[in-house]
Amino acid sequence: MSGSSIDQPVIIATFAVYMAVCLVLGLVAWQRTGSLADYLLGGRSLGSWVTAFGAQASDMSGWLLMGLPGLAYAGSLSGGLTGSSDAVWLATGLAAGTWLNWRYVAAPLRQATEQAGNALTLPDYLEHRFADHTRVLRSLSAVLILIFFTFYASAGFVAAGKLFESLFGMPYIEAMVWGSAVMLAYTVIGGFLAVSWSDVLQGSLMFVALIAVAALGVALVGGPVDGIARLGTLPSELMGSEPAAGSVDATHATLSVIGIVSLLAWGLGYPGQPHILARFMAIRTVAAIPVARRVATIWTVIVLAAAVVIGVTGAAVIDPPLSGAERETVFIALSTRHLHPVLAGICLAGILAAIMSTAAAQLLVASSAFAEDLYRGFVRRGATDRELLWAGRIAVLVIAAIAFTIARDPASQVLDLVAWAWAGFGAAFGPVILFALYSTTVTRNAAVAGMLVGGVTVIVWGQTGGGLFGLYELVPGFLLSLATIAGVSRHSAWRSRFR
């Protein structure tokens, strides 16, 4: 599929309007961003709907419109509706994790961070929570955030590159440049407010686009009943190439108990995702959280279901079938081949919205880790707010440049990059955050040890070619981190008792 097969002027015009709106939001936010607190958390001024859309739009990145439909598409080609069960299990784990995170982490974290010296970042909160005067916990947290977010942001650049390459026939590298430019501009200029305001627009656009293309897919297969029958008779020759070793497709191609556990375990990652937790920290009051939780959960369930439907129906109607990394463009293929150019442009802007919302949130949190936790923590403790504000903005550009370099391989798959970074954050931060919020006996040494064990386990496990036994690295990383924190804390209590 190339840019010549669609009405490029209409698509370009749609994208131009969308990008212009995002830049205007950035410029307005610039006027209201006078301090690092404004830049990183918007002065803790967000309402329920903005918080809900911000958390979920930054959570469901380009993988929602590319990676997840691609996973459902690949499974459906090889096994019809049964083959798409891996995508269903993954969506189920994410939906459950979303609700649990809002229910048990959002309110306690909002209260705790404000009470901990009005902490603006997770490393800042953890340092206050565990009274760590050595700054080891702050620096370790910041370094892990920078490492995993650099790879996470690279997934956004890959998705942007594939989008512009598919639509306009651009070379992949050039496509990444154009696809990422506006996102970087409004993030650097407007900070948290610009990202949060645009997330309402982007979350709405993603919602509409996914429902529209899912409905299109169902109509193209002749409705739900005929579609099920059609998927059951897909010929084996449509299977395409085998998935690469170590990819999400390869790990979950044959669903066993381990495969199902691995897919459901994506929900474990939520308590450790800094870009989502930042939204909890920024909401105006704890009283606004129940409404935000309901909005976020309903939004998430609907868009995940729509993404799976797009992949399943795409397998039945796209001819010739997509193969390899191209499978992640099933949403693009359905939109450009079967919708009016204006509608296609709006739907495709939904992909750009997903990419921009998440990558912007990730770059913003990474910049906060640099400016607040490393620059002020170790380079210039007496730095002014304005100096830190610009340090954060410069950090966004530097991190983006590194992420861009990682994303240069056009064979990269969005879901694989997201899976690794998601596991890293979930294992390194999730158990520590839960213990910090719900335990009074956990120690600073236990938090440091748990964070190290979780992060290192993900890195090592991920180098085994798809994970030992096909188990998603988040599972061992999360469990070992939990055990380490509990064990070290208990050991410390035992030593104190018998001194």
C-alpha positions in Angstrom: 0.0 0.0 0.0 1.4 3.4 -0.9 0.4 7.0 -0.9 -0.6 6.8 -4.5 -3.7 4.6 -3.6 -5.4 7.3 -1.6 -6.5 10.9 -1.9 -3.3 12.4 -0.5 -4.4 16.1 -0.5 -7.5 15.3 1.7 -5.4 13.2 4.1 -2.7 15.9 4.3 -5.4 18.6 4.9 -7.0 16.5 7.7 -3.6 16.0 9.4 -2.7 19.7 9.0 -5.8 20.8 10.8 -5.3 18.3 13.6 -1.6 19.3 14.0 -2.5 23.0 14.0 -5.0 22.5 16.8 -2.4 20.6 18.9 0.1 23.5 18.3 -2.4 26.1 19.4 -3.0 24.1 22.6 0.7 24.1 23.2 1.0 27.9 22.7 -2.0 28.5 25.1 -0.4 26.2 27.7 2.9 28.1 27.2 1.2 31.2 28.7 0.1 29.2 31.8 3.5 27.4 32.4 5.6 29.5 34.6 7.3 27.0 36.9 8.5 23.4 36.9 5.4 22.4 38.9 3.2 23.7 36.1 5.4 22.1 33.4 5.4 18.6 35.1 2.0 18.3 36.7 0.0 21.3 35.5 -0.2 22.7 39.1 -2.4 19.7 40.1 -5.4 21.4 38.4 -6.9 18.6 36.3 -10.6 17.7 36.4 -12.1 14.2 36.2 -12.6 14.0 32.4 -9.2 15.5 31.5 -7.5 13.2 34.0 -9.4 10.1 32.6 -8.7 10.9 29.0 -5.1 11.9 29.8 -4.4 8.7 31.6 -5.9 6.4 29.0 -4.8 8.3 25.9 -1.2 8.2 27.3 -1.6 4.5 28.1 -3.1 3.3 24.8 -0.4 4.5 22.4 0.0 3.7 18.7 0.0 0.0 19.6 -3.7 0.3 20.2 -4.4 1.1 16.6 -1.5 -0.8 15.1 0.0 -3.4 17.4 -3.2 -4.9 19.0 -5.1 -5.1 15.7 -2.0 -6.6 14.1 -1.9 -9.3 16.8 -5.5 -10.1 16.3 -5.0 -10.1 12.5 -2.0 -12.5 12.6 -3.9 -14.9 14.9 -7.0 -14.8 12.8 -5.1 -15.6 9.6 -3.7 -18.8 11.2 -6.6 -19.9 13.2 -9.7 -17.9 12.6 -11.6 -16.7 15.7 -9.7 -19.2 17.8 -6.4 -17.8 16.7 -7.4 -14.3 17.7 -7.9 -15.4 21.4 -4.4 -14.1 22.2 -5.5 -10.6 21.4 -8.7 -11.1 23.5 -6.7 -12.3 26.5 -4.3 -9.4 26.2 -7.2 -6.9 26.0 -8.8 -8.6 29.1 -5.7 -8.2 31.1 -5.4 -4.6 30.2 -9.0 -3.8 31.0 -8.8 -5.4 34.4 -5.4 -3.7 35.1 -6.9 -0.3 34.2 -9.8 -0.6 36.7 -7.6 -2.0 39.5 -5.1 0.8 39.0 -7.7 3.5 39.3 -9.4 1.7 42.2 -6.4 1.0 44.4 -3.6 3.3 43.3 -5.0 6.6 42.1 -6.4 8.1 45.3 -3.7 6.9 47.7 -1.0 8.1 45.4 -2.6 11.5 44.9 -2.8 12.0 48.7 0.7 10.6 49.4 2.6 12.7 46.8 1.0 15.9 48.0 1.9 15.0 51.6 5.4 14.1 50.7 6.6 17.7 50.2 4.3 18.1 47.2 6.4 15.6 45.2 6.3 16.3 41.5 7.8 13.0 40.3 7.8 9.3 41.4 11.5 9.4 42.4 10.8 12.5 44.5 7.9 10.8 46.2 9.9 7.6 46.9 12.8 9.6 48.4 10.4 11.3 50.8 8.4 8.1 51.5 11.5 6.2 52.6 13.4 9.1 54.1 16.3 8.3 51.8 19.0 10.9 52.5 21.6 9.2 50.4 19.6 10.0 47.2 20.3 6.4 46.0 16.6 5.7 45.5 16.0 8.9 43.6 18.9 8.4 41.3 18.1 4.7 40.6 14.5 5.6 39.9 15.4 8.4 37.5 17.9 6.2 35.6 15.4 3.4 35.1 12.8 5.9 33.9 15.2 7.3 31.4 16.3 3.9 30.1 12.8 2.3 29.7 11.1 5.5 28.5 13.7 6.0 25.8 12.8 2.5 24.4 9.1 3.2 25.0 9.2 6.5 23.1 11.0 4.7 20.2 7.8 2.6 19.7 5.9 5.8 19.1 8.4 6.9 16.5 8.2 3.5 14.8 4.4 3.8 14.7 4.7 7.3 13.3 7.1 6.2 10.7 4.9 3.3 9.6 1.8 5.6 9.4 3.5 8.2 7.2 5.3 5.6 5.1 2.1 3.8 4.4 0.1 6.9 3.6 2.5 9.0 1.6 5.1 6.6 0.3 7.9 8.4 2.1 11.2 6.7 3.0 10.9 5.3 6.6 13.3 7.7 8.2 11.7 10.8 6.6 8.3 9.5 7.6 9.5 9.3 11.3 10.7 12.8 11.2 7.4 14.3 9.9 5.3 12.0 12.1 7.1 13.1 15.3 7.7 16.8 14.7 4.5 18.3 16.0 4.4 16.0 19.0 7.8 17.2 20.0 6.9 20.8 19.4 3.9 21.0 21.6 5.5 18.9 24.3 8.6 21.1 24.5 6.5 24.3 24.4 3.5 23.6 26.6 4.5 20.8 28.9 1.9 18.9 31.0 -1.0 21.2 30.3 -0.6 21.1 26.6 -0.2 17.3 26.7 -3.3 16.9 29.0 -5.5 19.2 27.0 -4.6 17.6 23.7 -5.2 14.2 25.3 -8.9 15.0 25.5 -8.9 15.7 21.8 -6.7 12.7 21.1 -8.7 10.3 23.3 -11.9 11.4 21.7 -10.4 11.0 18.2 -9.0 7.5 19.0 -12.4 6.5 20.4 -14.3 7.6 17.3 -11.8 6.2 14.9 -11.7 2.7 16.4 -15.4 2.4 16.6 -15.8 3.6 13.0 -13.3 1.2 11.5 -14.5 -1.7 13.7 -18.1 -1.1 12.4 -16.6 -0.9 8.8 -14.9 -4.2 9.3 -18.1 -5.9 10.6 -20.0 -4.5 7.6 -17.4 -5.7 5.1 -17.6 -9.3 6.4 -21.4 -9.2 6.1 -22.3 -8.8 9.7 -21.3 -10.8 12.8 -22.9 -14.1 11.8 -21.5 -14.2 8.2 -18.2 -12.9 9.5 -17.8 -15.8 12.0 -18.5 -18.3 9.2 -16.0 -16.6 6.9 -13.2 -16.6 9.4 -13.8 -20.3 10.0 -13.0 -21.1 6.4 -9.9 -18.9 5.9 -7.6 -21.1 3.8 -4.3 -22.1 5.3 -2.3 -20.5 2.4 -3.3 -17.1 3.8 -1.2 -17.6 6.9 1.8 -15.6 5.5 5.2 -15.7 7.0 6.0 -17.1 10.4 6.5 -14.6 13.2 10.0 -13.8 14.2 11.5 -15.5 17.3 11.0 -13.5 20.4 8.2 -11.4 19.0 4.8 -11.2 20.7 3.3 -13.3 17.9 5.9 -16.0 18.4 5.5 -16.1 22.1 1.7 -16.5 22.0 1.1 -18.2 18.7 0.0 -21.4 20.5 -1.9 -20.5 23.6 -1.0 -22.6 26.6 -1.5 -21.8 30.3 1.8 -19.9 30.2 0.6 -18.0 27.2 -2.7 -17.0 28.8 -0.9 -16.0 32.0 1.6 -13.9 30.0 -1.1 -12.1 28.2 -3.3 -11.4 31.3 -0.1 -10.3 33.1 0.0 -7.1 31.1 -2.5 -5.8 33.7 0.2 -6.2 36.4 2.2 -3.4 34.7 -0.2 -0.6 35.5 1.0 0.4 39.0 4.5 1.0 37.7 3.8 3.2 34.6 5.1 6.7 35.5 3.3 8.4 32.6 -0.1 7.1 33.9 0.7 7.6 37.6 1.6 11.2 36.8 -2.1 11.8 35.8 -3.2 10.5 39.2 -0.8 12.9 40.9 -2.2 15.9 38.9 -5.9 15.5 39.5 -7.4 18.4 41.3 -8.9 16.5 44.3 -9.3 12.9 45.4 -13.1 13.4 45.2 -12.8 13.7 41.4 -11.3 10.2 41.1 -14.4 8.0 41.1 -15.9 9.8 38.1 -12.6 9.7 36.3 -12.3 5.9 37.1 -15.7 5.2 35.5 -14.9 7.3 32.4 -11.5 5.7 32.0 -12.7 2.1 32.4 -15.6 2.5 29.9 -13.4 4.1 27.4 -10.7 1.4 27.7 -13.1 -1.6 27.4 -14.7 -0.1 24.3 -11.5 0.8 22.4 -9.8 -2.5 23.2 -12.8 -4.5 21.9 -12.9 -2.3 18.8 -9.2 -2.9 18.1 -9.6 -6.7 18.3 -12.6 -6.6 16.0 -10.6 -4.6 13.4 -7.8 -7.2 13.4 -10.2 -10.1 13.1 -12.4 -8.6 10.3 -9.3 -7.4 8.5 -8.0 -10.9 8.2 -11.2 -11.9 6.3 -11.3 -9.0 3.9 -7.8 -7.8 3.1 -6.5 -9.3 -0.1 -3.6 -10.0 -0.6 -3.0 -10.6 3.1 -0.5 -8.5 5.0 2.7 -10.2 6.3 5.5 -9.6 8.8 5.7 -6.2 10.3 3.1 -5.0 7.7 0.4 -6.7 9.7 0.4 -3.8 12.1 -1.0 -1.6 9.3 -4.3 -3.4 9.1 -6.2 -0.4 10.5 -4.6 1.8 7.8 -5.5 -0.7 5.1 -9.1 -0.9 6.1 -9.5 2.9 6.4 -7.8 3.9 3.1 -9.3 1.2 1.0 -13.0 1.4 2.1 -13.7 4.8 3.5 -14.3 8.2 1.9 -11.0 10.2 2.0 -12.3 12.7 4.5 -13.5 9.9 6.9 -10.2 8.0 6.3 -8.3 11.1 7.1 -10.1 11.5 10.4 -9.6 7.9 11.3 -5.9 7.9 10.4 -5.5 11.1 12.5 -6.6 8.8 15.3 -3.4 6.8 14.9 -1.4 10.0 15.0 -3.3 11.1 18.1 -2.5 7.8 19.9 1.2 8.1 19.0 1.4 11.7 20.0 -0.5 11.4 23.3 1.6 8.6 24.6 5.0 9.7 23.3 4.5 13.2 24.6 3.5 11.9 28.1 6.5 9.6 28.2 9.0 12.3 27.0 7.5 14.7 29.6 8.0 12.2 32.5 11.5 11.3 31.3 12.4 15.0 31.2 11.1 15.5 34.7 13.3 12.6 35.8 16.3 14.4 34.3 15.5 18.0 35.4 14.0 17.4 38.9 15.8 14.2 40.0 19.2 14.3 38.3 19.9 17.9 37.3 18.7 19.5 40.5 19.5 16.5 42.6 23.2 16.2 41.6 24.3 19.0 39.2 22.7 22.2 40.5 20.8 21.9 43.7 20.2 25.6 43.8 18.8 25.8 40.2 15.9 28.2 39.7 12.5 27.1 38.5 13.2 28.7 35.1 16.5 27.0 34.7 14.9 23.6 35.6 12.0 24.4 33.2 14.5 24.7 30.3 16.5 21.8 31.4 13.4 19.7 31.1 12.6 21.0 27.7 16.2 20.3 26.4 16.0 16.8 28.0 12.8 16.1 25.9 14.8 16.8 22.7 17.8 14.7 23.7 15.7 11.7 24.8 13.7 12.0 21.6 16.9 12.0 19.5 18.1 8.8 21.3 14.7 7.1 20.8 14.7 8.1 17.2 18.0 6.4 16.7 16.7 3.2 18.3 13.6 3.3 16.0 15.6 3.5 12.7 15.1 -0.2 11.9 11.9 -0.3 9.7 11.4 -4.0 10.7 10.8 -3.0 14.3 7.4 -4.0 15.6 5.5 -1.5 17.8 4.0 -4.1 20.1 7.3 -5.8 20.8 9.0 -2.5 21.8 6.0 -1.6 24.0 5.9 -5.0 25.6 9.5 -4.8 26.8 9.3 -1.2 28.1 5.9 -2.0 29.8 7.5 -5.0 31.6 10.4 -2.9 32.7 8.3 -0.3 34.3 5.8 -2.7 35.8 8.5 -4.9 37.4 10.8 -2.1 38.6 8.2 0.4 40.0 4.9 -1.5 40.4 5.8 -3.6 43.6 7.6 -0.6 45.1 4.7 1.7 44.6 2.2 -0.8 46.1 4.4 -1.4 49.1 5.0 2.3 49.6 1.2 3.0 49.6 0.0 0.0 51.6 2.8 -1.1 53.9 4.3 0.6 57.0 7.1 -1.8 57.5 8.9 -1.7 54.1 12.4 -0.2 54.3 14.5 1.9 52.0 16.9 -0.9 51.3 14.0 -3.2 50.4 12.7 -0.6 47.9 16.1 -0.2 46.3 16.6 -4.0 46.1 13.2 -4.7 44.8 13.6 -2.0 42.1 16.9 -3.4 41.0 15.7 -7.0 41.0 12.6 -6.2 39.0 14.4 -4.1 36.4 17.3 -6.4 35.9 15.1 -9.5 35.7 13.2 -7.9 32.8 16.4 -7.0 31.0 18.0 -10.4 31.4 14.8 -12.4 30.8 14.1 -10.5 27.6 17.5 -11.6 26.2 16.6 -15.2 26.2 14.9 -15.2 22.8 11.2 -14.7 23.7 11.6 -15.3 27.4 12.3 -18.6 29.2 9.4 -21.0 28.7 7.6 -18.4 26.6 6.7 -16.5 29.8 6.4 -12.7 29.5 9.2 -11.1 31.4 6.9 -8.9 33.4 5.7 -12.0 35.4 9.0 -13.1 36.9 10.2 -9.5 37.2 7.1 -8.5 39.2 7.0 -11.5 41.4 10.7 -11.5 42.2 10.6 -7.8 43.0 7.6 -8.4 45.4 9.5 -11.3 47.0 12.7 -9.2 47.3 10.9 -6.2 49.0 9.1 -8.5 51.4 12.2 -10.5 52.2 14.5 -7.6 52.8 12.0 -5.7 54.9 11.4 -8.8 57.0 15.1 -9.4 57.4 15.5 -5.7 58.5 12.7 -6.1 61.1 14.3 -9.4 62.4 17.7 -7.7 62.8 16.2 -4.8 64.6 14.3 -7.1 67.0 17.4 -9.0 68.0 19.9 -6.2 68.3 
